[in-house]
Amino acid sequence: MSRASTFALACSIAAILAAPAFAEDVVTVYSADGLHDGTPNWYQTQFDAFTKATGIKVQYVEGGSGVVVERVAKEKSNPQADVLVTLPPFIQKAAADGLLQASTPAGADQIPAGSKDPNGMYYALVNNYMNFIYNAATLGDAPKSFTDLLDPKFKGKIQYSTPGQAGDGTAVMVQVNHAFGGKDAGFDFMKKLQANNVGPSSSTGKLTALVNKGELLVANGDLQMNLAQMAQNPNIKVFWPAGPDGARSTFALPYYVGLVAGAPHAEAGKKLIAFLLSKDAQAQVSAVAQGMPVRQDVQPNDDNFKNMQSMLQGVTIWNPDWAQVLKDLQADVARWLEATGC
């Protein structure tokens, strides 16, 4: 998800605003990062194919999950984006705040009910899982537990993206509270971890290069993004630390896609969403993006898919209540800030 800075996003927005406003041969996507990582990458492959098939050009703007939603909110009276791609709970927040409009792309019936909004506001685009990464060249083996991360050898060598700003950072808070059996114990752990934490980061993706170089030894991430980054960052490996009960766990953290309310190129936006959810595009998700397809009628057997399945062996998959996560988000971020002093 590199998770681009707010400044970079603003610059990209400025470039878009300088372009002709309502040309029908263009569609603008605001997206959390990750699907544009790697060469080749799934986004650019699909954008190029979409343009070739329809003649519609794609303008792409990348930022942290919370950042792109905040930008859409700021532009609500004069929308500039047509399509929004972001992680939970930010996609749920966008829908709740009236930033999305309903659509029913072709193939939506092949997406499981639990992976789409019942009112058609958003759909899972690429399935993914939260994880952590470590520098294998320096550490050798991955830290076995969250408690291991409190070791003084990690002082100034751990960093995770900011809850409430980055989707992956919010996922860290959700996962820690789950692993420790509740918020009291979870926030107490994050308070202790602050002794080793470098500090907040609005970007998750940029942490990968820091771990690869050894400036950091541990950071957070997500499976799709980190696997896509490994070719350029050969020292990183993925891991899931165990909680106090000894169990390793994670949860699905899909990229979701929705049509922006008041989108200036709504028809083009609908076409792009349908294209990205098509059987042909989804069939390339694991092979190119190193994510997992969302359609039930797409069953990959490529090496990337098999590798992801193998990596998740022994890791318990649990399902957050995203409605509750969103309801509690403001209070939980405030509690995180109080615990960490960030």
Secondary structure by P-SEA (a helix, b strand, c coil): cccccaaaaaaaaaaaaacccccccbbbbbcccccccccccaaaaaaaaaaaaccbbbbbbbbcaaaaaaaaaaacccccccbbbbcaaaaaaaaaaccbbbbbcccccccccccccccccccccbbbbbbcccccccccccccccccccccccccccccccccccaaaaaaaaaaaaaaccaaaaaaaaaaaccccccccccaaaaaaaaaaccccbbbbcaaaaaaaccccccbbbbbbbccccccccccccbbbbbcccccaaaaaaaaaaaaacaaaaaaccccccccccccccccccaaaaaaaaaaccbbbbbcaaaaaaaaaaaaaaaaaaaccc
